Structure formats: structure tokens, C-alpha cells
Amino acid sequence: YADAEEMIATEMGKGASFDAYAQYTRETFVGMGVYDKFAEGLEITEEDIDAYYEDNKATFDENKITKSDTDFAWVGVRHILICPEKTKDANGKEIVTEEAWETCRKKAQALLDSFLAGKEVTEEAFAELAKQYTEDPGSKNNGGLYDQFFRNEMVAEFETWSFDAARKYGDTGLVKTSYGYHIMYFIEGEAQWHYYANAQLRSDACKKFLEE
């Protein structure tokens, strides 16, 4: 485009001008800022959430959401991924042999055992190990953290371990997926009934704020 006027006229229509678009953009961002400040400042108490659930229990029942603190809506974990060594078959295709999988498992198990036998069996210590050893580029720099992920966002085996109803803070374990062996460290989870009640209360408050 020759200039901003031409770009806006082309993308937004001939009736649009740079000044009008600039004003719209300013007002949008100011409005978003005011909305975000209101939303972040909402104080929803545990009593509010509990009362909302009781008042809307029929709706929760229809959606098969019970007041169970172990039926997680989302969870957060840290992990260290150890990948097996790949080789090539006669056709040049990359494969992982059973021996390579076993070597990978032993390496992961040894690292987990070392962590559990260490002086500091803490989340912080696990995060430092993840930064040093994990082969997952998506979480290496943040200490192996995957925070607040929902169902169907991870591979099945990873998800099954993470959403186990028995999970509590500090739980560890080994999980095998197609990527390799994951050394797991459970952080937290929010119950479905609590998550949806909290979310709806916040949504209702924000809707009322916008209407006003």
C-alpha cells in the first residue's frame, strides 16, 4: 500500500478513513482496559461459588457435574521428557527399537529416583531438573510447566495420569507416550463444579457491568 489511508480503505471499505480507524482503535483499547480492570478486580468468594452451585444444582446435574473435588476441569503439572534414540530400518524409515525404549525408561527412572532421593524433593528442585534434562522444547525454559490445561489438550497417556482423581500436590510418576517417557510432577487442579460456578458468576457480573 502507498500509505495507511489506502490500506484502511482497501481492507475496511471506502467509507473508512485513517482518523476514524484510529479513533475506533483508541476507544477499543481503552474499553478493553476498563473491562479487564473490572474483571480482574472481581471478588468472588468461596461462599459465592458454593451458593451458586446449590442454587443451580439441577443444571449441574443435567450436565453430569457433581460436587466432587477430584473431578478436575483443568490441571497443572511439570514434566521432564526423555526421548528414546531413533534408528533407521532397511527402508530408511525412522524407528525406535524395544531396546531403545527400555534404555529410555531406565534413564527416566534413574532421574526420578535421584530426584526423590535428593535433599530437596520440591517443585522448585524438579523445575531446575526439567530445565537441565527435558527434551520438550515447549516447556524447557519454564521448568517443564504445563499450567491449567483442559481435557483433550494432551496425548491420552499424559492426560490420564494428570486427571487421575487420586492426584495431589507433589505426586510423581513415569508416563510413556509416543514421544518418550515423561517424569511427572503434579501441581494442582480445579474441580469442574467449582470452575464452572466461578466462571459463570464472573460472566454474569461482567455482562451486568457492560449493560450498565
Solvent accessible surface area in square Angstrom, and as a share of the most:
residue,aa,sasa,rsa
1,Y,148,0.56
2,A,92,0.71
3,D,81,0.42
4,A,42,0.33
5,E,85,0.38
6,E,77,0.35
7,M,82,0.36
8,I,4,0.02
9,A,33,0.26
10,T,87,0.51
11,E,107,0.48
12,M,108,0.48
13,G,31,0.30
14,K,198,0.84
15,G,84,0.81
16,A,29,0.23
17,S,44,0.29
18,F,91,0.38
19,D,106,0.55
20,A,56,0.43
21,Y,75,0.29
22,A,22,0.17
23,Q,95,0.42
24,Y,135,0.51
25,T,43,0.25
26,R,152,0.56
27,E,106,0.48
28,T,47,0.27
29,F,130,0.54
30,V,99,0.57
31,G,37,0.35
32,M,99,0.44
33,G,40,0.38
34,V,82,0.47
35,Y,74,0.28
36,D,65,0.34
37,K,159,0.67
38,F,62,0.26
39,A,27,0.21
40,E,145,0.65
41,G,54,0.52
42,L,32,0.16
43,E,155,0.69
44,I,41,0.21
45,T,63,0.37
46,E,107,0.48
47,E,127,0.57
48,D,59,0.31
49,I,4,0.02
50,D,55,0.28
51,A,50,0.39
52,Y,43,0.16
53,Y,5,0.02
54,E,90,0.40
55,D,119,0.61
56,N,46,0.23
57,K,90,0.38
58,A,73,0.56
59,T,76,0.44
60,F,13,0.06
61,D,70,0.36
62,E,140,0.63
63,N,93,0.48
64,K,177,0.75
65,I,20,0.10
66,T,80,0.46
67,K,84,0.36
68,S,36,0.23
69,D,102,0.53
70,T,63,0.36
71,D,42,0.22
72,F,12,0.05
73,A,8,0.06
74,W,19,0.07
75,V,0,0.00
76,G,0,0.00
77,V,0,0.00
78,R,36,0.13
79,H,4,0.02
80,I,1,0.00
81,L,12,0.06
82,I,3,0.01
83,C,49,0.29
84,P,12,0.08
85,E,132,0.59
86,K,121,0.51
87,T,63,0.37
88,K,138,0.59
89,D,51,0.26
90,A,110,0.86
91,N,140,0.72
92,G,42,0.40
93,K,139,0.59
94,E,100,0.45
95,I,66,0.34
96,V,41,0.24
97,T,51,0.29
98,E,135,0.60
99,E,126,0.57
100,A,15,0.12
101,W,38,0.13
102,E,67,0.30
103,T,91,0.53
104,C,4,0.02
105,R,82,0.30
106,K,117,0.50
107,K,112,0.47
108,A,0,0.00
109,Q,60,0.27
110,A,61,0.47
111,L,26,0.13
112,L,10,0.05
113,D,70,0.36
114,S,71,0.46
115,F,9,0.04
116,L,82,0.41
117,A,88,0.68
118,G,36,0.35
119,K,212,0.90
120,E,115,0.52
121,V,69,0.39
122,T,53,0.31
123,E,26,0.12
124,E,121,0.54
125,A,23,0.18
126,F,0,0.00
127,A,10,0.08
128,E,103,0.46
129,L,38,0.19
130,A,0,0.00
131,K,88,0.37
132,Q,121,0.54
133,Y,89,0.34
134,T,5,0.03
135,E,83,0.37
136,D,19,0.10
137,P,119,0.75
138,G,58,0.56
139,S,1,0.01
140,K,76,0.32
141,N,137,0.70
142,N,70,0.36
143,G,0,0.00
144,G,0,0.00
145,L,44,0.22
146,Y,61,0.23
147,D,73,0.38
148,Q,96,0.43
149,F,9,0.04
150,F,68,0.28
151,R,101,0.37
152,N,138,0.71
153,E,103,0.46
154,M,48,0.21
155,V,51,0.30
156,A,72,0.56
157,E,86,0.39
158,F,6,0.02
159,E,28,0.13
160,T,99,0.58
161,W,30,0.10
162,S,0,0.00
163,F,12,0.05
164,D,59,0.31
165,A,56,0.43
166,A,75,0.59
167,R,44,0.16
168,K,137,0.58
169,Y,127,0.48
170,G,28,0.27
171,D,25,0.13
172,T,39,0.23
173,G,14,0.13
174,L,48,0.24
175,V,11,0.06
176,K,93,0.40
177,T,5,0.03
178,S,98,0.63
179,Y,129,0.49
180,G,0,0.00
181,Y,26,0.10
182,H,8,0.04
183,I,1,0.01
184,M,0,0.00
185,Y,7,0.03
186,F,5,0.02
187,I,24,0.12
188,E,72,0.32
189,G,28,0.27
190,E,29,0.13
191,A,8,0.06
192,Q,38,0.17
193,W,20,0.07
194,H,35,0.16
195,Y,60,0.23
196,Y,96,0.37
197,A,0,0.00
198,N,31,0.16
199,A,42,0.32
200,Q,74,0.33
201,L,39,0.19
202,R,81,0.30
203,S,59,0.38
204,D,66,0.34
205,A,28,0.21
206,C,10,0.06
207,K,126,0.54
208,K,125,0.53
209,F,64,0.26
210,L,118,0.59
211,E,124,0.56
212,E,154,0.69
